[in-house]
Amino acid sequence: MASLAIGLIDSGVAGLPLTYTGAARGFLAGPQGTVLETEATEDQLGHGSAMAAILLRDAIGRAQGDTPDDSPPVAPEFSLLNAQVFAGKLSCTAAQVAAALDWLLEQRVHLVNMSFGLREDRPLLRQACERALGEGVVLVAATPARGEPVFPAAYPGVIRATGDARCAPGDISFLDTRQADFGGHVRAGQTNVAGASVGCAHVSARAARFLAAHPGSSPAQLRAWLVEQASYRGPERRVC
């Protein structure tokens, strides 16, 4: 299995073994729409750490019974690069995300997980995603199961992922709806973090497993494989 570099744009990372974490950088909102590049700090919100645990643990097949749900991540063939855009709250600007993406490209990542969505379509974010996709980087972003589209999930070429209550840990679903491409388990271990952001990380972890085992695969091959792995097809039907 080839070594795979996974980029995480989120609130930072805490509590993971240094063996599995690569470079880290912070991107703070500055005055008049600028972005201040800083040293990454400890995750104060817990959201990024929960996503990181899913990415590293599930990427090596925890869902197949290799390790218990609450075990520490063990993934020597994966490295995680931490691009921190959330500080005191789970909100950021499109400029921060674009700067984080560009930095991750410089680090030569293979996949980027973005477990969030911004309401506004901004040219600089769209262009950053286009640069990443043009270099063959897989982008996976969270989208709500219902409602208005969010960004970067709504940009062409980005894998749109959400939560699916049907999915057990390790499962994914092929939704193929106007809103989302794939769904994943909605809870992050023993934490209180849940929802579309968690489903996004589970889908990213599945994608990472494929990319590590099949380096050089095309986006179409990855998508076809994810569809084959789906435990459920079609949208989740809610019973009132």
Backbone as JSON, one array per atom type, in Angstrom:
{
  "sequence": "MASLAIGLIDSGVAGLPLTYTGAARGFLAGPQGTVLETEATEDQLGHGSAMAAILLRDAIGRAQGDTPDDSPPVAPEFSLLNAQVFAGKLSCTAAQVAAALDWLLEQRVHLVNMSFGLREDRPLLRQACERALGEGVVLVAATPARGEPVFPAAYPGVIRATGDARCAPGDISFLDTRQADFGGHVRAGQTNVAGASVGCAHVSARAARFLAAHPGSSPAQLRAWLVEQASYRGPERRVC",
  "N": [[0.85, -1.19, 0.0], [0.62, 2.19, -0.9], [2.14, 5.2, 0.45], [0.09, 7.77, 1.7], [-0.87, 11.14, 1.64], [-3.0, 13.01, 3.55], [-4.97, 15.84, 3.61], [-6.36, 17.99, 6.04], [-8.71, 20.36, 6.55], [-9.74, 22.29, 9.06], [-10.51, 22.59, 12.56], [-8.11, 22.12, 13.73], [-5.85, 19.75, 15.31], [-5.72, 17.45, 17.94], [-4.44, 15.23, 20.42], [-3.59, 13.06, 18.88], [-1.21, 10.54, 17.91], [2.1, 11.65, 17.23], [3.36, 10.29, 15.24], [1.65, 9.97, 13.12], [0.95, 12.43, 12.17], [1.6, 15.09, 9.97], [2.88, 18.01, 8.5], [1.77, 21.19, 9.84], [-0.34, 24.07, 9.88], [-1.65, 27.31, 10.56], [-4.42, 29.36, 9.59], [-5.6, 32.38, 9.83], [-8.28, 34.76, 9.97], [-7.66, 37.95, 8.77], [-7.42, 41.59, 8.8], [-9.69, 43.37, 6.66], [-10.37, 41.27, 4.88], [-8.04, 39.83, 4.55], [-5.64, 37.12, 5.03], [-3.98, 35.64, 7.7], [-1.13, 33.82, 8.01], [-0.09, 31.43, 10.28], [1.52, 29.7, 13.05], [0.13, 26.53, 13.73], [-2.27, 25.91, 16.31], [-3.26, 24.22, 19.36], [-6.14, 22.19, 19.06], [-9.08, 23.63, 20.01], [-11.76, 23.22, 19.83], [-12.49, 20.63, 19.24], [-13.64, 19.54, 17.0], [-12.04, 19.23, 14.62], [-10.21, 17.34, 15.59], [-11.84, 15.14, 16.02], [-12.58, 14.58, 13.36], [-10.07, 13.97, 12.33], [-9.41, 11.63, 13.72], [-11.28, 9.84, 12.65], [-10.47, 9.84, 9.95], [-7.88, 8.71, 10.04], [-8.26, 6.29, 11.44], [-10.44, 4.88, 10.22], [-9.52, 4.72, 7.64], [-7.83, 2.56, 7.48], [-9.41, 0.39, 7.69], [-11.02, -0.1, 9.99], [-13.7, -0.57, 10.08], [-14.01, -3.11, 9.21], [-13.56, -4.67, 11.33], [-10.98, -4.66, 12.31], [-9.97, -3.08, 14.39], [-11.2, -1.94, 17.58], [-13.94, 0.39, 18.08], [-13.25, 2.52, 19.8], [-10.51, 2.61, 19.79], [-7.1, 3.88, 19.52], [-6.01, 5.67, 16.58], [-4.24, 3.9, 14.08], [-2.15, 4.08, 11.59], [0.21, 3.62, 9.66], [0.71, 3.93, 6.94], [-0.44, 6.25, 6.19], [-0.41, 9.81, 6.3], [-1.25, 12.78, 8.05], [-2.06, 16.06, 7.29], [-2.36, 19.15, 8.76], [-4.43, 21.8, 8.35], [-5.38, 24.6, 9.77], [-8.29, 26.39, 10.19], [-10.43, 27.13, 11.75], [-10.94, 28.77, 14.79], [-11.87, 30.08, 17.6], [-14.5, 29.49, 17.1], [-16.74, 27.58, 14.98], [-16.47, 28.76, 12.3], [-15.41, 30.43, 9.33], [-13.64, 32.25, 6.74], [-14.0, 32.34, 3.14], [-11.59, 33.04, 2.02], [-9.72, 32.13, 3.91], [-10.03, 29.33, 3.67], [-9.27, 28.99, 0.99], [-6.59, 29.79, 1.11], [-5.62, 27.82, 2.84], [-6.04, 25.54, 1.26], [-4.27, 26.06, -0.89], [-1.84, 25.97, 0.48], [-1.83, 23.28, 1.28], [-1.62, 22.1, -1.21], [0.99, 22.79, -1.83], [2.25, 21.12, -0.07], [1.89, 18.73, -1.26], [-0.37, 17.0, -1.07], [-2.7, 14.23, -1.36], [-5.41, 13.93, -0.97], [-8.06, 15.93, 0.27], [-9.92, 16.66, 3.1], [-12.84, 18.38, 3.84], [-14.84, 19.15, 6.16], [-17.18, 20.88, 6.28], [-19.31, 23.63, 5.27], [-19.67, 26.53, 3.29], [-21.83, 29.31, 2.87], [-21.72, 31.18, 0.8], [-20.72, 31.58, -2.58], [-17.52, 32.1, -3.56], [-15.2, 33.62, -5.74], [-12.36, 33.27, -5.31], [-12.22, 30.99, -3.72], [-13.43, 29.09, -5.35], [-11.57, 29.09, -7.44], [-9.29, 28.15, -6.11], [-10.1, 25.55, -5.53], [-10.35, 24.6, -8.12], [-7.66, 24.68, -8.92], [-6.58, 22.72, -7.23], [-8.02, 20.4, -8.0], [-7.16, 20.31, -10.63], [-4.57, 19.48, -10.31], [-4.9, 16.92, -9.65], [-5.71, 16.32, -7.08], [-7.9, 14.88, -4.71], [-10.91, 16.15, -3.62], [-13.05, 16.29, -0.9], [-16.05, 17.32, 0.44], [-18.32, 18.56, 2.93], [-21.9, 18.49, 2.81], [-25.23, 19.6, 3.41], [-27.95, 17.31, 3.87], [-30.34, 18.21, 2.97], [-31.77, 21.27, 1.69], [-30.24, 24.44, 0.79], [-27.48, 24.56, -1.56], [-24.03, 24.31, -0.54], [-20.66, 25.58, -0.23], [-17.28, 24.44, -0.34], [-18.54, 22.2, -1.52], [-20.42, 22.33, -3.6], [-19.05, 22.9, -5.9], [-18.0, 21.95, -9.2], [-16.62, 18.7, -9.61], [-15.86, 18.3, -6.98], [-16.26, 15.94, -4.4], [-19.32, 15.42, -2.95], [-20.4, 15.04, 0.26], [-22.36, 13.66, 2.93], [-24.19, 13.08, 6.03], [-25.65, 9.89, 6.79], [-28.17, 8.25, 8.28], [-28.67, 5.57, 8.04], [-26.27, 4.3, 7.81], [-23.9, 2.26, 9.35], [-20.95, 2.39, 11.47], [-18.23, 2.71, 9.3], [-19.73, 2.08, 7.05], [-20.82, 3.29, 3.83], [-23.03, 5.23, 1.76], [-24.53, 5.41, -1.49], [-25.88, 8.12, -2.61], [-26.58, 9.92, -4.68], [-28.07, 12.29, -5.26], [-29.59, 15.53, -5.87], [-28.41, 17.03, -3.95], [-26.28, 15.61, -2.69], [-23.53, 13.32, -3.17], [-22.51, 11.03, -1.81], [-23.05, 9.3, 1.33], [-22.32, 8.91, 4.84], [-21.58, 7.28, 8.01], [-23.0, 8.88, 10.88], [-21.95, 9.63, 13.34], [-19.17, 10.48, 15.46], [-17.35, 8.39, 16.88], [-16.99, 8.27, 20.38], [-17.54, 10.89, 20.85], [-19.34, 14.07, 20.96], [-19.76, 15.02, 18.49], [-21.48, 15.15, 15.44], [-23.35, 14.4, 12.41], [-23.48, 15.9, 9.08], [-20.81, 16.66, 8.71], [-19.36, 14.63, 9.92], [-20.18, 12.41, 8.43], [-18.98, 13.15, 6.05], [-16.23, 12.9, 6.66], [-16.07, 10.11, 7.03], [-16.61, 9.23, 4.43], [-14.41, 10.33, 3.13], [-12.38, 8.85, 4.35], [-12.86, 6.29, 3.33], [-12.34, 6.81, 0.63], [-9.64, 7.43, 0.83], [-8.51, 4.98, 1.5], [-8.81, 3.58, -0.9], [-7.26, 5.16, -2.66], [-4.71, 4.89, -1.58], [-4.24, 2.2, -2.02], [-4.44, 2.06, -4.75], [-2.62, 3.83, -6.37], [-2.46, 6.66, -8.54], [-4.93, 6.38, -9.7], [-7.85, 7.43, -11.51], [-10.26, 10.14, -11.06], [-12.75, 9.18, -11.93], [-12.46, 6.42, -11.64], [-12.14, 6.22, -8.87], [-14.66, 7.18, -8.01], [-16.34, 5.2, -9.13], [-15.51, 2.99, -7.65], [-16.23, 3.76, -5.04], [-19.0, 3.79, -5.34], [-19.43, 1.06, -5.73], [-18.78, 0.15, -3.2], [-20.83, 0.96, -1.62], [-23.25, 0.51, 0.89], [-25.87, 1.15, 0.8], [-28.26, 2.35, -1.57], [-29.52, 5.21, -3.2], [-31.56, 7.93, -1.85], [-31.87, 8.55, 1.69], [-34.79, 7.55, 3.31], [-37.01, 9.14, 5.31], [-39.02, 8.25, 8.03], [-42.02, 9.41, 9.17]],
  "CA": [[0.0, 0.0, 0.0], [1.44, 3.39, -1.02], [1.93, 6.23, 1.45], [-0.9, 8.75, 1.24], [-0.95, 12.36, 2.44], [-4.38, 13.5, 3.66], [-5.1, 17.18, 4.16], [-7.56, 18.24, 6.85], [-8.99, 21.77, 6.8], [-10.71, 22.2, 10.16], [-10.19, 23.36, 13.76], [-6.85, 21.66, 14.29], [-5.74, 18.35, 15.7], [-5.18, 17.22, 19.27], [-4.58, 13.89, 20.96], [-3.17, 12.01, 17.96], [0.23, 10.28, 17.95], [2.86, 12.44, 16.27], [3.77, 9.42, 14.14], [0.7, 10.02, 12.01], [0.66, 13.8, 11.79], [2.66, 15.72, 9.21], [3.0, 19.45, 8.7], [0.59, 21.88, 10.36], [-0.29, 25.51, 9.69], [-2.9, 28.01, 10.86], [-4.82, 30.41, 8.66], [-6.54, 33.21, 10.57], [-8.85, 35.9, 9.26], [-7.03, 39.22, 9.08], [-8.23, 42.76, 8.48], [-10.1, 43.65, 5.28], [-10.41, 40.07, 4.07], [-6.73, 39.18, 4.41], [-5.44, 35.88, 5.79], [-2.72, 35.61, 8.42], [-0.6, 32.46, 8.14], [0.53, 31.34, 11.6], [1.71, 28.35, 13.57], [-1.11, 25.89, 14.2], [-2.39, 25.79, 17.76], [-4.04, 23.07, 19.82], [-7.57, 22.22, 18.74], [-9.89, 24.02, 21.17], [-13.16, 22.94, 19.57], [-12.7, 19.18, 19.19], [-14.21, 19.1, 15.72], [-10.97, 18.73, 13.77], [-9.63, 16.13, 16.18], [-12.79, 14.05, 15.75], [-12.46, 14.23, 11.95], [-8.76, 13.35, 12.14], [-9.47, 10.26, 14.22], [-12.01, 9.06, 11.65], [-9.67, 9.72, 8.74], [-6.77, 7.79, 10.23], [-8.71, 4.98, 11.91], [-11.27, 4.19, 9.24], [-8.8, 4.53, 6.39], [-7.15, 1.26, 7.44], [-10.36, -0.71, 7.72], [-11.6, -0.42, 11.28], [-15.07, -1.03, 9.88], [-14.0, -4.55, 8.95], [-13.31, -5.37, 12.58], [-9.56, -4.73, 12.62], [-9.75, -2.43, 15.67], [-12.45, -1.5, 18.18], [-14.36, 1.75, 17.74], [-12.62, 3.55, 20.61], [-9.06, 2.43, 19.8], [-6.38, 4.97, 18.88], [-5.74, 5.42, 15.18], [-2.96, 3.3, 13.73], [-2.16, 4.12, 10.13], [1.56, 3.99, 9.25], [0.8, 4.25, 5.52], [-1.12, 7.52, 5.99], [0.0, 10.96, 7.11], [-2.3, 13.79, 8.11], [-1.57, 17.43, 7.3], [-3.35, 19.93, 9.49], [-4.6, 23.2, 7.96], [-6.33, 25.06, 10.79], [-9.0, 27.62, 9.81], [-11.38, 27.46, 12.81], [-10.27, 29.06, 16.06], [-12.79, 30.05, 18.74], [-15.82, 29.02, 16.68], [-16.73, 26.83, 13.72], [-16.76, 29.61, 11.16], [-14.2, 30.97, 8.72], [-13.91, 32.91, 5.48], [-13.58, 31.63, 1.94], [-10.17, 33.33, 1.82], [-8.96, 31.22, 4.76], [-10.06, 28.0, 3.08], [-8.46, 29.03, -0.23], [-5.18, 29.82, 1.52], [-5.31, 26.49, 3.37], [-5.94, 24.63, 0.12], [-3.03, 26.33, -1.62], [-0.73, 25.45, 1.29], [-1.85, 21.82, 1.19], [-1.08, 21.74, -2.53], [2.44, 22.89, -1.72], [2.69, 19.94, 0.7], [1.7, 17.59, -2.15], [-1.37, 16.07, -0.54], [-3.45, 13.44, -2.34], [-6.83, 14.07, -0.68], [-8.36, 16.95, 1.28], [-11.25, 16.57, 3.73], [-13.4, 19.66, 4.3], [-16.1, 18.8, 6.82], [-17.92, 22.12, 6.54], [-19.82, 24.25, 4.06], [-19.88, 27.97, 3.34], [-23.06, 29.65, 2.15], [-21.47, 32.05, -0.34], [-19.78, 31.18, -3.62], [-16.5, 33.14, -3.72], [-14.28, 33.26, -6.84], [-11.04, 32.79, -4.89], [-12.37, 29.61, -3.25], [-13.68, 28.29, -6.55], [-10.31, 28.96, -8.17], [-8.41, 27.28, -5.33], [-10.56, 24.18, -5.75], [-10.0, 24.24, -9.49], [-6.22, 24.39, -8.94], [-6.37, 21.43, -6.58], [-8.54, 19.34, -8.87], [-6.31, 20.26, -11.8], [-3.35, 18.76, -9.96], [-5.25, 15.54, -9.33], [-6.04, 16.15, -5.66], [-9.29, 14.56, -4.45], [-11.54, 17.04, -2.64], [-14.31, 15.8, -0.33], [-16.59, 18.39, 1.28], [-19.62, 18.28, 3.53], [-23.08, 19.17, 2.3], [-26.42, 19.14, 4.14], [-28.78, 16.37, 3.11], [-31.43, 18.98, 2.41], [-31.57, 22.7, 1.76], [-29.47, 25.12, -0.25], [-26.11, 24.08, -1.73], [-22.97, 25.02, 0.16], [-19.38, 25.54, -0.92], [-16.92, 24.04, -1.71], [-19.16, 20.95, -2.01], [-21.2, 22.55, -4.81], [-18.21, 23.14, -7.07], [-17.81, 20.75, -10.04], [-15.45, 17.89, -9.34], [-15.74, 18.03, -5.54], [-17.15, 14.88, -3.91], [-20.25, 15.97, -1.97], [-20.67, 13.98, 1.24], [-23.22, 14.06, 4.04], [-24.47, 12.0, 6.95], [-26.75, 9.0, 6.45], [-28.48, 7.52, 9.5], [-28.69, 4.13, 7.76], [-24.91, 3.77, 7.76], [-23.16, 1.9, 10.55], [-19.54, 2.79, 11.33], [-17.56, 2.06, 8.18], [-20.59, 2.02, 5.87], [-21.15, 4.49, 3.07], [-24.17, 5.07, 0.88], [-24.5, 6.14, -2.75], [-27.13, 8.87, -2.59], [-26.8, 10.39, -6.06], [-29.17, 13.25, -5.25], [-29.22, 16.9, -6.23], [-27.69, 17.62, -2.84], [-25.09, 14.89, -2.24], [-23.11, 12.12, -3.89], [-22.35, 9.89, -0.9], [-23.32, 9.51, 2.74], [-21.54, 8.07, 5.75], [-22.01, 7.2, 9.41], [-23.22, 10.26, 11.33], [-21.37, 9.93, 14.65], [-17.71, 10.38, 15.56], [-16.94, 7.64, 18.06], [-17.61, 8.59, 21.66], [-17.67, 12.34, 20.99], [-20.67, 14.65, 20.7], [-19.76, 15.54, 17.12], [-22.34, 14.31, 14.61], [-23.98, 15.07, 11.28], [-22.9, 15.86, 7.74], [-19.35, 16.76, 8.78], [-18.85, 13.3, 10.26], [-20.37, 11.59, 7.24], [-17.96, 13.55, 5.09], [-14.95, 12.29, 7.04], [-16.14, 8.68, 6.76], [-16.47, 9.04, 2.99], [-13.01, 10.62, 2.82], [-11.57, 7.72, 4.8], [-13.02, 5.23, 2.33], [-11.62, 7.24, -0.57], [-8.21, 7.34, 1.11], [-8.12, 3.57, 1.42], [-8.7, 3.23, -2.31], [-6.14, 5.88, -3.28], [-3.46, 4.3, -1.11], [-4.09, 0.88, -2.64], [-4.44, 2.19, -6.2], [-2.07, 5.14, -6.71], [-2.6, 7.03, -9.94], [-6.29, 6.15, -10.19], [-8.56, 8.62, -11.96], [-11.47, 10.45, -10.28], [-13.84, 8.3, -12.34], [-12.23, 5.1, -11.03], [-12.45, 6.36, -7.45], [-16.11, 7.28, -7.84], [-16.93, 3.89, -9.41], [-15.21, 2.12, -6.51], [-17.08, 4.17, -3.92], [-20.36, 3.31, -5.63], [-19.43, -0.39, -5.49], [-18.66, -0.1, -1.77], [-22.01, 1.49, -0.91], [-24.18, -0.43, 1.52], [-27.23, 1.6, 0.47], [-28.39, 3.12, -2.81], [-30.66, 6.11, -3.17], [-31.65, 8.79, -0.66], [-32.44, 8.06, 2.94], [-36.22, 7.86, 3.43], [-37.36, 9.36, 6.7], [-40.37, 7.83, 8.4], [-42.61, 10.38, 10.11]],
  "C": [[0.89, 1.24, 0.0], [1.13, 4.35, 0.12], [1.02, 7.31, 0.88], [-0.92, 9.94, 2.19], [-2.36, 12.91, 2.39], [-4.35, 14.89, 4.28], [-6.41, 17.34, 4.9], [-7.66, 19.75, 7.08], [-10.09, 21.82, 7.86], [-10.21, 23.05, 11.33], [-8.88, 22.96, 14.4], [-6.92, 20.21, 14.72], [-5.14, 18.28, 17.09], [-5.37, 15.76, 19.63], [-4.22, 12.76, 20.02], [-1.67, 11.78, 18.08], [0.96, 11.07, 16.88], [3.3, 11.63, 15.07], [2.9, 9.63, 12.91], [0.35, 11.42, 11.56], [1.86, 14.4, 11.09], [2.72, 17.2, 9.53], [1.68, 20.04, 9.19], [0.78, 23.38, 10.19], [-1.65, 26.1, 10.01], [-3.15, 29.13, 9.88], [-5.95, 31.22, 9.31], [-7.05, 34.35, 9.71], [-8.2, 37.18, 9.73], [-7.92, 40.38, 8.71], [-8.51, 42.86, 6.98], [-9.96, 42.44, 4.36], [-9.08, 39.38, 3.87], [-6.67, 37.91, 5.26], [-4.05, 35.92, 6.41], [-2.28, 34.16, 8.58], [0.23, 32.39, 9.42], [0.89, 29.89, 11.91], [0.36, 27.78, 14.0], [-1.09, 25.79, 15.72], [-3.22, 24.54, 18.1], [-5.52, 23.25, 19.48], [-8.37, 22.51, 20.01], [-11.35, 23.63, 21.02], [-13.48, 21.44, 19.52], [-13.18, 18.65, 17.86], [-13.13, 18.51, 14.81], [-10.37, 17.44, 14.29], [-10.53, 14.92, 15.93], [-12.7, 13.62, 14.29], [-11.14, 13.51, 11.69], [-8.76, 11.89, 12.6], [-10.2, 9.35, 13.24], [-11.13, 8.8, 10.44], [-8.56, 8.69, 8.9], [-7.22, 6.39, 10.61], [-9.47, 4.23, 10.83], [-10.53, 3.92, 7.94], [-8.1, 3.18, 6.33], [-8.12, 0.11, 7.7], [-10.9, -1.09, 9.06], [-12.99, -1.0, 11.14], [-15.14, -2.53, 9.61], [-13.62, -5.34, 10.19], [-11.85, -5.45, 12.97], [-9.26, -4.15, 14.0], [-11.08, -2.01, 16.24], [-12.69, -0.03, 17.92], [-13.62, 2.81, 18.53], [-11.1, 3.42, 20.66], [-8.37, 3.62, 19.16], [-6.11, 4.65, 17.42], [-4.36, 4.84, 14.96], [-2.92, 3.21, 12.22], [-0.79, 4.52, 9.6], [1.66, 4.37, 7.78], [0.09, 5.57, 5.19], [-0.46, 8.6, 6.83], [-1.07, 12.03, 6.98], [-1.66, 15.17, 8.19], [-2.68, 18.35, 7.76], [-3.34, 21.39, 9.03], [-5.73, 23.77, 8.81], [-6.97, 26.39, 10.37], [-10.03, 28.04, 10.86], [-10.61, 27.69, 14.1], [-11.28, 28.96, 17.2], [-14.18, 29.57, 18.39], [-15.71, 28.35, 15.33], [-17.22, 27.72, 12.57], [-15.45, 30.18, 10.64], [-14.6, 31.64, 7.41], [-13.47, 32.03, 4.31], [-12.1, 31.85, 1.68], [-9.29, 32.42, 2.68], [-8.89, 29.82, 4.14], [-9.2, 27.95, 1.82], [-6.98, 29.02, 0.11], [-4.74, 28.46, 2.06], [-5.15, 25.47, 2.25], [-4.63, 24.83, -0.64], [-1.82, 25.82, -0.85], [-0.67, 23.93, 1.22], [-1.34, 21.34, -0.17], [0.45, 21.79, -2.51], [3.02, 21.69, -0.97], [2.48, 18.64, -0.07], [0.76, 16.54, -1.55], [-2.08, 15.35, -1.69], [-4.96, 13.65, -2.19], [-7.0, 15.13, 0.38], [-9.79, 16.75, 1.78], [-11.65, 17.95, 4.24], [-14.78, 19.4, 4.87], [-16.86, 20.04, 7.25], [-18.45, 22.62, 5.2], [-20.05, 25.73, 4.28], [-21.06, 28.34, 2.46], [-22.79, 30.4, 0.85], [-20.44, 31.45, -1.28], [-18.8, 32.33, -3.85], [-15.51, 32.72, -4.8], [-12.94, 32.7, -6.36], [-11.1, 31.37, -4.34], [-12.6, 28.67, -4.43], [-12.36, 28.04, -7.3], [-9.31, 28.07, -7.44], [-8.79, 25.81, -5.51], [-10.2, 23.71, -7.16], [-8.52, 23.92, -9.62], [-5.94, 23.02, -8.35], [-6.82, 20.28, -7.46], [-7.67, 19.19, -10.11], [-5.01, 19.53, -11.56], [-3.64, 17.33, -9.5], [-5.56, 15.28, -7.88], [-7.54, 15.87, -5.53], [-9.82, 15.48, -3.35], [-12.87, 16.44, -2.2], [-14.8, 16.86, 0.64], [-17.98, 18.04, 1.76], [-20.72, 19.11, 2.88], [-24.28, 18.72, 3.14], [-27.26, 18.22, 3.26], [-29.94, 17.08, 2.43], [-31.1, 20.47, 2.5], [-30.73, 23.23, 0.62], [-28.06, 24.54, -0.36], [-25.13, 24.92, -0.92], [-21.66, 24.79, -0.59], [-18.27, 25.22, 0.08], [-17.63, 22.81, -2.27], [-19.85, 21.15, -3.36], [-20.35, 22.8, -6.05], [-18.03, 21.85, -7.87], [-16.52, 20.03, -9.69], [-15.23, 17.56, -7.88], [-16.72, 16.92, -5.16], [-18.0, 15.45, -2.78], [-20.68, 14.86, -1.01], [-21.49, 14.52, 2.4], [-23.39, 12.89, 5.0], [-25.67, 11.18, 6.49], [-27.0, 8.1, 7.65], [-28.54, 6.01, 9.27], [-27.31, 3.5, 7.92], [-24.36, 3.48, 9.15], [-21.73, 2.41, 10.4], [-18.86, 1.99, 10.21], [-18.39, 1.94, 6.93], [-20.58, 3.35, 5.13], [-22.37, 4.19, 2.21], [-23.95, 5.88, -0.39], [-25.84, 6.83, -2.89], [-27.53, 9.35, -3.98], [-28.01, 11.31, -6.15], [-28.68, 14.62, -5.73], [-28.31, 17.52, -5.18], [-26.35, 16.94, -2.55], [-24.81, 13.68, -3.11], [-23.11, 10.89, -2.99], [-22.71, 10.3, 0.52], [-22.48, 8.57, 3.58], [-22.14, 8.1, 7.14], [-22.02, 8.6, 10.03], [-22.56, 10.6, 12.66], [-19.87, 9.68, 14.65], [-17.33, 9.71, 16.87], [-17.72, 8.0, 19.3], [-17.78, 10.09, 21.88], [-19.12, 12.78, 20.76], [-20.79, 15.2, 19.29], [-20.56, 14.59, 16.23], [-22.83, 15.13, 13.42], [-23.22, 14.95, 9.98], [-21.38, 15.9, 7.77], [-18.71, 15.41, 9.08], [-19.0, 12.36, 9.07], [-19.33, 11.88, 6.19], [-16.62, 12.88, 5.4], [-14.95, 10.79, 6.78], [-16.0, 8.39, 5.26], [-15.03, 9.3, 2.57], [-12.11, 9.45, 3.21], [-11.65, 6.55, 3.82], [-12.23, 5.56, 1.07], [-10.11, 7.1, -0.37], [-7.72, 5.9, 1.02], [-7.92, 3.15, -0.03], [-7.48, 3.88, -2.94], [-4.8, 5.32, -2.84], [-3.18, 2.96, -1.78], [-3.95, 0.95, -4.15], [-3.92, 3.57, -6.6], [-2.2, 5.42, -8.2], [-3.97, 6.82, -10.51], [-6.95, 7.47, -10.56], [-9.74, 8.92, -11.03], [-12.64, 9.55, -10.65], [-13.69, 6.92, -11.73], [-12.53, 5.14, -9.54], [-13.95, 6.38, -7.24], [-16.77, 5.92, -8.08], [-16.7, 2.94, -8.25], [-16.08, 2.47, -5.3], [-18.52, 3.71, -4.12], [-20.46, 1.82, -5.34], [-19.42, -0.71, -4.0], [-19.91, 0.28, -0.99], [-22.9, 0.38, -0.37], [-25.63, -0.09, 1.2], [-27.18, 2.42, -0.81], [-29.63, 3.99, -2.72], [-30.74, 6.88, -1.88], [-32.26, 8.07, 0.53], [-33.9, 8.48, 3.01], [-36.59, 7.97, 4.9], [-38.81, 8.98, 6.95], [-40.9, 8.79, 9.45], [-43.36, 9.65, 11.22]]
}
